[in-house]
């Protein structure tokens, strides 16, 4: 089977920020290792030896850029035109309430699918060999936050509040700088010596920080479709404490963390939790890897190539399922 993987951001692989790029890099690698052919159609290029690469020109007709030899096109964003080849669309974000959703859409968590009246989903997985084996014997003395700090819904200051309640130290990774909006919302944390902002880090730097962290504190106030930072942190041996919005509760088991919208409960948990870096690492390694994800996509590819749609009706936004729970 020859799969064309299409994404409108890049490069592949991601150097710093780029969740979708990390996922499709791992997907392409495992498809190749399983004996399939892969071509990337991306605007900013592909660096690797397991796939072909075609530069995506977003000003041109998509069908004219799809080679005749491919069997299926795997989009990682919704195309704005009919596609002549068998295709699927992985929905990495949250569609707007009035957005039309294609019948061949695959969601990335059970929760995300349910919020759009669907049961078709594939959990993201990462190619863990690229991350290396973390040091699970390190002395872990602080907590971390990982995400774009400029996005209010990521709630970096909610994380700072929880860790401060537990009298802990928080290292913040993500984003290039504090913004005016950050400062006005959380100035008391910016000048707290136990709250450290490290900015945007590459994968190696990020792993070094997480290898010495007890846990990711991630109290988001939006419906996180999946949350790669959850599984990256788990892989590094960190527990996870987060809100119950979006997919986050389905990514955890009791042995590796807690999902709650009560800041006092989360603060108490991070003080008293029985941390087990090996359990966290093995759970992420075994449950959220690129090989497992790839096998799930192969089942979907075969169904679509056989002429079936993934949904009989187009998925639709369900208002009641999309209510946000705020951190108390």
C-alpha positions as CSV (number, residue, x, y, z in Angstrom):
1,X,0.0,0.0,0.0
2,X,1.3,3.5,-0.8
3,X,0.1,6.2,1.6
4,X,0.3,9.9,0.9
5,X,0.5,11.9,4.2
6,X,-0.6,15.5,3.9
7,X,0.0,18.3,6.4
8,X,0.0,22.1,5.9
9,X,2.5,22.9,8.6
10,X,6.0,21.6,9.1
11,X,8.8,20.8,8.8
12,X,8.8,17.0,9.2
13,X,10.2,16.0,11.8
14,X,9.4,18.8,14.2
15,X,12.4,20.5,15.7
16,X,10.7,22.2,18.6
17,X,7.0,22.9,18.7
18,X,4.9,20.7,16.5
19,X,2.6,18.0,17.8
20,X,1.0,16.9,14.6
21,X,4.4,16.7,12.9
22,X,5.6,14.4,15.6
23,X,2.6,12.1,15.2
24,X,2.8,11.8,11.4
25,X,6.6,11.3,11.5
26,X,6.0,8.2,13.7
27,X,3.1,7.1,11.5
28,X,5.2,7.3,8.4
29,X,8.1,5.5,10.0
30,X,6.0,2.5,11.1
31,X,4.2,2.3,7.9
32,X,7.6,2.0,6.2
33,X,8.8,-0.6,8.7
34,X,5.6,-2.7,8.1
35,X,6.5,-2.8,4.4
36,X,4.3,0.1,3.0
37,X,5.4,3.0,0.9
38,X,5.1,6.5,2.2
39,X,5.1,10.0,0.6
40,X,4.8,13.2,2.5
41,X,3.0,16.2,0.9
42,X,4.1,19.1,3.2
43,X,5.1,22.7,2.6
44,X,8.3,22.9,4.6
45,X,10.0,19.7,3.6
46,X,10.8,16.2,5.0
47,X,14.2,15.1,6.3
48,X,14.5,11.3,6.5
49,X,15.3,8.2,4.5
50,X,12.0,6.2,4.8
51,X,9.7,8.3,2.6
52,X,9.5,10.4,-0.5
53,X,8.6,14.1,-0.2
54,X,6.6,16.5,-2.3
55,X,6.4,20.2,-1.5
56,X,2.8,21.2,-0.9
57,X,1.6,24.4,-2.7
58,X,-1.4,25.6,-1.0
59,X,-2.3,28.0,-3.9
60,X,-2.8,25.0,-6.3
61,X,-5.5,22.4,-6.7
62,X,-4.8,19.5,-4.3
63,X,-5.8,16.8,-6.7
64,X,-3.1,18.0,-9.2
65,X,-0.5,17.4,-6.4
66,X,-1.6,13.9,-5.5
67,X,0.4,11.3,-7.4
68,X,-1.5,8.6,-9.4
69,X,0.5,5.9,-7.7
70,X,-0.8,6.4,-4.2
71,X,-3.6,4.2,-2.8
72,X,-4.9,6.5,-0.1
73,X,-4.4,10.1,1.0
74,X,-4.2,10.7,4.8
75,X,-5.0,14.4,5.4
76,X,-4.1,16.0,8.8
77,X,-6.3,19.0,8.2
78,X,-9.7,19.2,6.4
79,X,-9.2,19.8,2.7
80,X,-11.4,22.6,1.2
81,X,-12.2,20.7,-2.0
82,X,-13.5,17.2,-3.1
83,X,-10.7,14.6,-3.3
84,X,-10.5,12.1,-6.2
85,X,-8.6,9.4,-4.3
86,X,-9.6,7.4,-1.3
87,X,-8.8,9.6,1.7
88,X,-9.2,10.0,5.5
89,X,-8.9,13.2,7.6
90,X,-7.4,13.1,11.1
91,X,-9.0,15.9,13.1
92,X,-6.2,17.2,15.3
93,X,-8.1,20.2,16.6
94,X,-11.6,21.0,17.7
95,X,-14.0,21.9,14.9
96,X,-16.1,25.0,15.4
97,X,-19.8,24.4,16.2
98,X,-21.0,25.3,12.7
99,X,-18.1,23.6,10.9
100,X,-19.0,20.9,8.4
101,X,-17.2,17.7,9.2
102,X,-16.4,15.1,6.5
103,X,-17.7,11.5,6.8
104,X,-14.2,10.2,6.6
105,X,-13.0,12.0,9.6
106,X,-11.0,10.2,12.4
107,X,-10.8,11.8,15.8
108,X,-7.8,11.5,18.1
109,X,-9.6,10.5,21.4
110,X,-12.8,8.9,22.5
111,X,-13.8,12.1,24.2
112,X,-13.2,14.2,21.1
113,X,-15.2,11.8,18.9
114,X,-18.1,11.8,21.4
115,X,-18.3,15.6,21.4
116,X,-19.0,15.4,17.7
117,X,-21.5,12.5,17.8
118,X,-18.9,9.9,16.6
119,X,-17.2,6.8,17.8
120,X,-14.3,6.8,15.3
121,X,-11.0,7.6,16.9
122,X,-7.4,6.6,17.0
123,X,-5.2,7.6,19.9
124,X,-2.0,9.4,19.0
125,X,1.2,7.5,19.4
126,X,4.8,8.7,19.3
127,X,8.0,7.0,17.9
128,X,9.6,6.5,21.3
129,X,13.0,5.4,19.9
130,X,13.5,9.1,18.9
131,X,13.2,10.1,22.5
132,X,15.7,7.6,23.8
133,X,15.6,5.8,27.2
134,X,14.9,8.3,30.0
135,X,16.8,8.1,33.3
136,X,14.2,6.8,35.7
137,X,16.5,6.8,38.7
138,X,17.0,10.6,38.9
139,X,16.1,12.4,42.1
140,X,12.9,14.3,41.2
141,X,12.5,17.6,43.1
142,X,10.1,19.8,41.1
143,X,7.1,19.9,38.8
144,X,6.7,21.1,35.3
145,X,4.2,22.7,32.9
146,X,4.5,22.1,29.1
147,X,2.5,24.0,26.6
148,X,2.0,27.4,24.8
149,X,2.0,29.8,27.8
150,X,0.5,32.5,25.6
151,X,-2.7,30.5,25.2
152,X,-5.0,31.4,28.1
153,X,-6.9,28.1,27.9
154,X,-3.6,26.2,28.7
155,X,-3.9,27.9,32.1
156,X,-0.2,28.1,33.1
157,X,-1.1,30.2,36.1
158,X,-3.6,27.6,37.2
159,X,-0.6,25.2,37.3
160,X,1.4,27.8,39.2
161,X,-1.4,28.2,41.8
162,X,-1.7,24.4,42.3
163,X,2.0,24.0,42.8
164,X,2.2,27.0,45.1
165,X,-0.5,25.5,47.3
166,X,1.7,22.4,47.6
167,X,4.7,24.6,48.4
168,X,6.5,23.1,45.3
169,X,8.7,24.4,42.5
170,X,7.4,24.7,39.0
171,X,9.4,24.8,35.7
172,X,7.5,26.1,32.8
173,X,8.3,25.1,29.2
174,X,6.6,26.5,26.1
175,X,6.4,29.8,24.2
176,X,9.0,32.4,23.5
177,X,8.2,34.9,26.2
178,X,5.7,36.2,28.7
179,X,3.0,38.4,27.0
180,X,1.3,41.4,28.5
181,X,-1.8,39.2,29.0
182,X,0.3,36.7,30.9
183,X,1.7,39.4,33.2
184,X,-1.6,41.1,34.0
185,X,-3.2,37.7,34.9
186,X,-0.3,36.2,36.9
187,X,2.3,38.8,37.8
188,X,2.6,37.4,41.4
189,X,3.8,34.1,39.9
190,X,6.2,35.7,37.4
191,X,8.4,37.1,40.3
192,X,8.1,34.0,42.5
193,X,11.5,32.4,42.8
194,X,9.9,28.9,42.8
195,X,8.2,29.5,39.4
196,X,10.8,29.4,36.6
197,X,10.0,30.1,32.9
198,X,12.4,28.3,30.5
199,X,10.8,29.2,27.1
200,X,10.8,27.0,24.1
201,X,13.1,24.0,24.3
202,X,14.1,21.3,21.8
203,X,13.3,17.6,22.4
204,X,16.7,16.9,24.1
205,X,16.4,19.9,26.5
206,X,12.8,19.1,27.2
207,X,13.6,15.5,28.1
208,X,16.4,16.6,30.5
209,X,14.0,18.8,32.4
210,X,11.2,16.1,32.5
211,X,13.7,13.4,33.7
212,X,14.0,15.3,37.0
213,X,10.4,16.3,37.4
214,X,7.9,14.5,39.6
215,X,4.9,15.4,37.5
216,X,3.3,17.5,34.8
217,X,0.7,19.9,36.2
218,X,-1.7,20.6,33.3
219,X,-5.0,22.3,34.4
220,X,-6.3,23.2,30.9
221,X,-9.6,25.1,30.6
222,X,-10.5,23.9,27.1
223,X,-11.3,20.5,25.6
224,X,-7.8,19.1,24.9
225,X,-8.3,16.8,21.8
226,X,-5.5,14.5,22.9
227,X,-2.6,16.1,24.8
228,X,0.8,14.9,23.6
229,X,2.4,16.6,26.5
230,X,0.6,14.1,28.7
231,X,2.2,11.1,27.1
232,X,5.6,12.7,26.6
233,X,5.7,13.5,30.4
234,X,4.6,10.0,31.3
235,X,7.3,8.5,29.0
236,X,9.9,10.6,30.9
237,X,8.7,9.0,34.2
238,X,6.5,11.9,35.3
239,X,3.0,11.5,36.8
240,X,0.3,13.8,35.5
241,X,-2.2,16.1,37.4
242,X,-4.8,17.8,35.2
243,X,-8.3,18.9,34.8
244,X,-11.1,16.6,33.4
245,X,-11.6,18.6,30.2
246,X,-11.4,16.9,26.9
247,X,-9.4,13.7,26.5
248,X,-7.2,14.0,29.5
249,X,-9.0,11.6,31.9
250,X,-9.0,8.8,29.3
251,X,-5.2,9.0,29.0
252,X,-4.6,8.3,32.7
253,X,-4.9,5.3,35.0
254,X,-4.9,5.8,38.8
255,X,-1.3,4.6,39.2
256,X,0.1,7.5,37.1
257,X,-1.9,10.5,38.1
258,X,-5.2,12.3,38.7
259,X,-7.7,14.3,36.8
260,X,-9.8,16.8,38.8
261,X,-11.2,20.3,38.6
262,X,-10.6,21.0,42.2
263,X,-7.3,22.9,42.8
264,X,-7.2,21.9,46.4
265,X,-7.6,18.2,45.5
266,X,-4.8,18.4,42.9
267,X,-2.5,20.2,45.3
268,X,-3.1,17.6,48.0
269,X,-2.5,14.9,45.4
270,X,0.9,16.2,44.2
271,X,2.0,16.4,47.9
272,X,0.9,12.9,48.8
273,X,1.0,10.8,45.6
274,X,3.1,7.7,45.5
275,X,5.3,8.5,42.5
276,X,6.5,5.6,40.3
277,X,8.6,6.8,37.3
278,X,8.9,3.2,36.0
279,X,5.2,2.7,36.0
280,X,4.6,6.0,34.2
281,X,7.2,5.3,31.6
282,X,6.1,1.8,30.8
283,X,2.4,2.8,30.6
284,X,3.2,5.5,28.0
285,X,5.6,3.3,26.1
286,X,3.1,0.4,25.8
287,X,-0.2,2.3,25.3
288,X,0.7,5.3,23.2
289,X,3.3,4.3,20.7
290,X,3.5,4.8,17.0
291,X,3.3,1.1,16.2
292,X,0.0,0.7,17.9
293,X,-1.4,3.8,16.3
294,X,-0.3,2.7,12.9
295,X,-2.0,-0.7,13.1
296,X,-5.3,1.1,14.0
297,X,-4.9,3.4,11.0
298,X,-4.2,0.5,8.7
299,X,-7.6,-1.0,9.6
300,X,-9.2,2.3,8.7
301,X,-7.2,2.6,5.4
302,X,-8.4,-0.8,4.3
303,X,-12.0,0.1,5.0
304,X,-11.9,3.3,3.0
305,X,-9.9,1.8,0.1
306,X,-12.7,-0.8,0.0
307,X,-15.2,2.0,-0.7
308,X,-16.7,2.5,2.7
309,X,-17.2,5.8,4.6
310,X,-16.2,5.9,8.2
311,X,-19.5,7.6,9.2
312,X,-23.0,7.1,7.7
313,X,-23.8,10.7,8.6
314,X,-21.5,13.6,9.0
315,X,-20.3,14.1,12.6
316,X,-21.9,17.1,14.3
317,X,-21.1,19.3,17.3
318,X,-23.0,18.4,20.4
319,X,-23.4,21.5,22.7
320,X,-24.1,19.6,25.9
321,X,-20.9,17.5,25.4
322,X,-18.8,20.5,24.8
323,X,-19.3,22.4,28.1
324,X,-16.0,23.4,29.7
325,X,-15.3,22.7,33.4
326,X,-13.3,25.5,35.0
327,X,-10.6,24.9,37.7
328,X,-11.9,25.9,41.1
